[in-house]
Amino acid sequence: MKKIIPVALTILLLSACNRKALTVAQTPNNYSPGLPADSLIQRIVCFKFKVDASSAAIVRHMQGFQNLKDSISFILSYRAGPTVNGDLTGKQEYDVMHYCTFRNEEEIKLYSVHPVHQRFIQQNKSIWEKVLVINSRFRP
């Protein structure tokens, strides 16, 4: 009886490990736990402006980014605003955040190379100190 328990426990543990390995191996790369296949993608783009960027240049940047939604059909929704401290202390790492919603990763790729988006980059990149882009899948 004493030998049966360790053997049974070993078999149980091995079968659990093999089941988990099989599950991970069969999971597609774009799987997001708990999210339906029709989930959307939120793109967050953070900008830090150079210290010598003029107010007028920053306004042009903000208006130009907002106008992308009217010119590029892949952008389902758009919002933006300046960063705030909230419960954080010290100076914010970025000055403004833009939020764009897309249907899927393919549309983000098409947006990225769209001529209107490329023109926006060329017209505004001189005032950017740094840019951070994050994409996240979410439930609609």
Phi, psi and omega in degrees: 000320182295330180280332182291319183298310179297323179294316179297318178297318178298315179298317179299314179295317179296319180293324177294317179296316180294323179296317180294318179297319178295317179298314180296319182295329182269357182278126178294153183299330183266015181286133175240114184308130175079002181250138180289162180298334181271018179295160182255173178240129176260124175255126177248125180241118181255136179237138168250121180274149176296150184298333181266009178292130181284159177300320180297320179293323179292320176298317177299318177301309183298314180293320180297317179294317179300322181291343178302323181299324180286337184259338185240109187293342181291339180278111182282322179210158182215139173214158178201163175180165178287153176287155178228158180287318184056237179269004180273154177245156179088179182284139179294145180287330180234155183266325185214152178231135176247139180240121177236140179251135180231159179286321186200175182292327179299319179292329175295319179296319178294319176300317185301323181261002181300137182303325180292320177294316179297322177295318177302315179301311182298323182284340188238345188298339181291342180259000182268127172278316177203160182224138176234129179239131178228133176246138181216137177278142179213162180281129179292000000 
